[in-house]
Each structure stands twice: as C-alpha cells, then as structure tokens.
Amino acid sequence: MLKHRYISYVGILGTTSILIAIYVAFLPFYALLIWLFLWIGISAWGSFDIRQNYFLEAYHVPKEISESKMALTFDDGPHPLTNKVLDLLKEYDMKATFFCIGKEVEKYPEIVQRIINEGHEIGNHTFTHSKQIGFKSANEVYNEIQQCSKAVQEITGKELAFFRPPFGVTNPNIAKAVQLSKMKAIGWSIRSLDTVAKSSEDILNRILSKVKKGDVVLLHDNRELTIKTLEQLLIQLQNKNLKSVTISELFRLNPYKK
C-alpha cells in the first residue's frame, strides 16, 4: 500500500536529484515536469482510494478470519429506504453497519433507533457529507465528525467509534481530525459503485465476482436501485455460504466508545 511519508521522501529526493541533473545539463527541463506529474498523480490516487491507507490507517479486510463472514456496509443514510434494507436484512438474518450522515440522523431518529434495536451498528459519516470535504481544515472536519456523533448519541446514548470519510477521500487534515476524534477509520475492499450503476446486474456482477470471506462491501441505503438489488445479493451470499456481520464482529473491535 502507498504511504504518504514514504512517497513524500521519494518525491523530494527525486525532485532534488532531477534539479541537480538539469543544472549540470544532464537532463532536459521537461523531465522535472514528468516527475512532478507522476508525484502529484500518486498523491491524488492515494487521496481518493482509502484502500491505499495513504494518509491514514483504515480497516478494509481482517488480517485473519477462519469463518465465512463478510460485512455489508451502507453509507449516506438514514433514509426512508433504509427501512426496506432493514426488512431484508432481518428476513435473511444478516447484519450490517450503517455510516450515517448527521443531518439525516436528525431527520429520521426513529430509523436510527431501529438500526440499533435490530442488532446493526452505526458509524460516523460526518454531519453534512460536504462535497468540499477534501478542502476543509482539520478543525472543520473535526467539527463535522463531532456534530454527527452528537446527533447519534442524543438518540441512542452511544458514542460512535467508527468513521468513514465521505467519498472515501483522505488527506492530512482529515487524518488529523480522525486522530483528534479518537475514531477508527473504516474503508472497504469492494466498492459496488451502486451510485453510478445502470442496472441491478451491474451491481451484482461487481460484488459477486469478487466477494469472499473477510470482504467489506460498500453500498448506499438511499438508492432505489440498491434496494431493488439487495434481496438477490443476500440470496447469492447465502448460496456462497457467506454471512454478513457487523464491522465490530468482523474486525473484533468495539463500535462505541461508551
């Protein structure tokens, strides 16, 4: 996996070396532009792919797992459609973790409580899910995290310990905010792309062609297409002898601070 500090060391060393080589007329100037382009490209990749653990350590797959367990996770709720997700999970005896947006938590407190009552878990997905999350200061991201946690705690009495950044975006400010919040970052190993998929078949094929024990699947509980796909997905997981469990069970972590 990529590591920000290592790439930075290599980037600085490479830039210095190329500048020296250009100065002594060993390399043309465009070599520096190519090098900087590659350095920026790697950093951008690390920022937008949480699985690389580029700026912060996130949980994607457990190091060891002996049972046929995996985890379905749902982002961007709660939403009225979340009730349909919960109905299907109950019918097929599966558990999931819901990364909730704070402002949506305030709209649908009864759904938040139902998630907890039925044995699922809630994680923090910031208060606003801002598209500008990657440009916010560490303090602004910290406040987003705290606001979301407060909204959930007022309903459930539970202080959240799991955090998933919107869009899976990470950078030094987000990493600092997560550290200050004393949260555990949760990523995924399979991205269903259900927010852009054109059909249920697309979602199913993307997940079922890869899924195995230990995987964490990213879905969204505010999408009609996801709801239409979910029952068939649960059936196919059963056929593969895979059981969806909570993130805490998969990774043997405590989902709440208190």
Phi, psi and omega in degrees: 000152178290146175231126186303312185294325179291316179297323178296316178300313181296319181297315180294316179297316180295318179298315179299316181297318181292320178299319178296316181296322177294319182298323180267013176065030178272328181231149176284160184297327183295343176298323178294320180296319178297316180297315180295323178298316179295318180297313179295321180297318179295318179295321178296318177301313179297325181292322187261359177235095184300338181294342181281348183053040187290313181255336179211157178277125178233153179272126181238312175217143178292149180293325179223137174207125183258342182258165182276065182245145172215180184226125169271132177233145183234126180256160166082003175271194357287160185208154176310328178292340179301328178299323178292322176299313181296322178299315182290319178299321178293317181299322184258011175055051178240154176243159182211169175240132184249118177268105192261146175272131186303317182293332176282327175302317180294331179284325188231062182298328181292328178287321177302314181293324178295320178306313180292315183300330184264014171086013176266181182235158177241138174238168184270131180231031185071170183277322185249344186055048184295139175291346180263016186304325182288349182250002181279153176288165178300321180294321179294318178295318177303316179295323177299317180295314182295320179297318179296313180300320180296318180299318180289318183296325180294335180268317189255341186079007183252136178263117187294145179241345182257140179225137172232121181291144176305136178065004182071018182281136176227153174197177182302324180292318178294318178300319180294319180295321178296318179297315179296326180280350182057044179257160172256124180281133181242123177256221179200163175249339178229121176260116186288339185057034181290347178280344181236353182296148181262347182207162176298325181299322179298315181294312181299314182297320181295321181280308189290337179285345184240330195297139177209176180299142181092348183287151172243120185256131178265122176227177179227129184268015176244021183241126180301318182297323178297317180297318180294334183272335194299317183298316179296324177297315180296322178296314181293326176296318176299319179297331177273004182060039178250136182245124176279129179233174178287161177301320181297322180288320182295319184256359181058055180238161174269121185283346183229149182283332180225000000 
